C-alpha cells in the first residue's frame, strides 16, 4: 500500500534510481526508450492509412495519464515523509544483489534501448524495423501528409504542409503532455497533498467512479465471473444431476435387476443345475417328438 510508504529513497537508493529511469522511459521523456516507441505509436495512429485523429487523441491523453500515475507511485513511495509505523521503517532495506543487478540492467536498457529505432524525422535509422521486416514484412509508410488541419485552442486551424513538421509537432505535444502529467503528480502528492482530498470532496461522484476503477472489476465480475458461475450451476442441476447422474443410476438399477434375475438360475447348488439339465432335456425331447 503506497499510502503507507514514503521516503524510501533513503533506504532503497538503487531501487529508487532504477525506478526513476523506468518511470521516465514509460512516461516517454526524450532520450529514454519509451520516447521513441511512444512517438512511433502516436504518429502512426495519426498519419498511417488506418490512423485517425481520435486514435491519436486517445493515445495522447493516455500518455499523460501514464506519466501521472507512474510519478504518483514514485513520489508517494520514495519521496516525502514515511507514513507507516516506526517498526516498518526500521526494517525497510535495499533489495539483495540478485534483484538490484537485474534492475540496473533493465534501467540501463530503458535509457539506451530506444536508440535502435530512432525516428527518421530525427535523422535516425530504425534498425528494429529492419530486424523484424522478414517476419512481418515492411510496414506501410506514410508517403505524404499535406494540408492536414490541426485544430488548436480557440478553434483555429493551422494547415501543415510538411510531414516532418507535423510529426515533430505531435512529438512536442506528447512530450508536453507527459511533462504535464509529471508536474501534476508532483503538485498533488508532494507540493500540495491536500489537493486530491479537496477534489474528492468537491466531486464525490467522479471520485467514487475513479476510486472504483470505473467499476470494471464489478462489471467483469457480474458479467463473466457470476455469469459463468450461474451458467455452471444451471448445467450442474439440469444436466449433470438430471441427465448424467440419473443415467448412471438407471444403468446401475438395470444391472441390479438383471443380476437379481440371473441369481434365480445361478444358485450355486449342483442339484439345481442337474434339475435344470433334466428339464432342458425333457423339453428338447418333447419338441423333437
C-alpha positions, 0 to 999 in steps of 0.5 A: 500500500503506497499510502503507507510508504514514503521516503524510501529513497533513503533506504532503497537508493538503487531501487529508487534510481532504477525506478526513476529511469523506468518511470521516465522511459514509460512516461516517454521523456526524450532520450529514454526508450519509451520516447521513441516507441511512444512517438512511433505509436502516436504518429502512426495512429495519426498519419498511417492509412488506418490512423485517425485523429481520435486514435491519436487523441486517445493515445495522447491523453493516455500518455499523460495519464501514464506519466501521472500515475507512474510519478504518483507511485514514485513520489508517494513511495520514495519521496516525502515523509514515511507514513507507516509505523516506526517498526516498518521503517526500521526494517525497510532495506535495499533489495539483495544483489540478485534483484538490484543487478537485474534492475540496473540492467533493465534501467540501463536498457530503458535509457539506451534501448530506444536508440535502435529505432530512432525516428527518421524525422530525427535523422535516425535509422530504425534498425528494429524495423529492419530486424523484424521486416522478414517476419512481418514484412515492411510496414506501410509508410506514410508517403505524404501528409499535406494540408492536414488541419490541426485544430488548436485552442480557440478553434483555429486551424493551422494547415501543415504542409510538411510531414516532418513538421507535423510529426515533430509537432505531435512529438512536442505535444506528447512530450508536453503532455507527459511533462504535464502529467509529471508536474501534476503528480508532483503538485498533488502528492508532494507540493500540495497533498491536500489537493486530491482530498479537496477534489474528492470532496468537491466531486464525490461522484467522479471520485467514487467512479475513479476510486472504483476503477470505473467499476470494471472489476464489478462489471467483469465480475457480474458479467463473466465471473457470476455469469459463468458461475450461474451458467455452471450451476444451471448445467450442474442441476439440469444436466449433470444431476438430471441427465448424467447422474440419473443415467448412471443410476438407471444403468446401475438399477438395470444391472441390479435387476438383471443380476437379481434375475440371473441369481434365480438360475445361478444358485450355486447348488449342483442339484439345481443345475442337474434339475435344470439339465433334466428339464432342458432335456425333457423339453428338447425331447418333447419338441423333437417328438 
